[in-house]
Amino acid sequence: MHPKWLLLAIFWFLLLLKLLRKPAAASDSAIVLTCREAQDAAAKYVLPTHPTRSDGSIFVSIASYRDQDVTATIENMFNTATHPDRVHVGLVTQNKTSKEDFRPGDDFGHHANVRTFSLPHTEARGPCFARFLCSQLHMGETYYMQIDSHTRFVDHWDTKLVQMIEENPNTVLTHYPQSWDNIQEDTVPVNDQAVKYKTYFKYKAFNRPTHGKRMFRKSVGVGGGLIFAPSKILSDCPLDSRLNFVFNGEEFLYSCRLFTYGWELRAPCENVVYHHYYRRGEPKFNVDKMVDPNKSAQLVRYLFDSQGYPYFGNVRTKNDYVGLCLRNLGSDPL
């Protein structure tokens, strides 16, 4: 072997070895106890599952933490849908004041399509737990969609996404959406780079031109601001109630789970939603609760190392997913 290629092979081997090595952290027994307590606490929220219908209905998961924009988000979602009657929302609110509640105008005609569960903000455990609660409100809709509570939609977003899935079976459409400050932007963000962060990977999105074509570029990982797929992903990879106070790392874990079940991760071929980033001055869970990123990393890493089937699938392996991230490794830190 040429010395150059030998050195490159050694570099990749050492990087993979570093990633797979357990970090120095809290003892596994302490994390196991934390996971068990979290699962026991969540048990009272688990609802019966429903058979998936084939009527083209869409379940939209929205977790809202003290977000005064949630009403405008939901109103805009129904107003821009081609078939608003097929759209059903699972909304979990974690509020401090009534101004943060979902309070649509008098002309809002879709109350029956919004299922709501409310917690006081003092009982919030982070976006992962809130999205777990959202998933319990799913009642057999054909498609599952996850967005944030500060989102805007293009006209006919529902039929556009359904058509994309019909063109790409066994696919999860996902990315970090464009900012709503760039609502005229037609380049599509694609999560096509992985960046090593603590004990896992994060993802970097780059705006990719479409050249007027329906291009579904492959993604390395999911973006929490948009996930759209057949509802089968909820039975393959049910949302984990144990990820309390985790604000980073859950995307890596969920991406790996989907990958090992054989799902393909792709960006949509056009922008269908826009996201309000930064939200300066607005309440945020990770600020109010002072989330510890090191504890999040330890929990994510523990679950990655310790869980087998059916938490992860058996179509592809966890190491296959790590290899995918390494092949698409970015050099710039986040």
FENQUI-V871106 format. One record per run of one state. SS is the DSSP state (2 for helix, 1 for strand, 0 for the rest). FROM is the first residue (numbers start at 1). TO is the last residue. If there is no record, write none. Layout:
# FENQUI-V871106
SS:FROM:TO
SS:FROM:TO
This chain:
# FENQUI-V871106
0:1:2
2:3:20
0:21:27
2:28:45
0:46:57
1:58:65
0:66:69
2:70:80
0:81:83
2:84:86
1:87:95
0:96:97
2:98:100
0:101:110
2:111:113
1:114:120
2:121:123
0:124:126
2:127:135
0:136:142
1:143:148
0:149:150
1:151:153
0:154:156
2:157:167
0:168:170
1:171:174
0:175:177
1:178:179
2:180:182
0:183:187
1:188:197
0:198:199
1:200:208
0:209:217
1:218:218
0:219:222
1:223:223
0:224:225
1:226:230
0:231:231
2:232:236
0:237:249
2:250:260
0:261:263
1:264:266
0:267:272
1:273:275
0:276:284
2:285:288
0:289:292
2:293:306
0:307:317
2:318:327
0:328:328
1:329:329
0:330:334
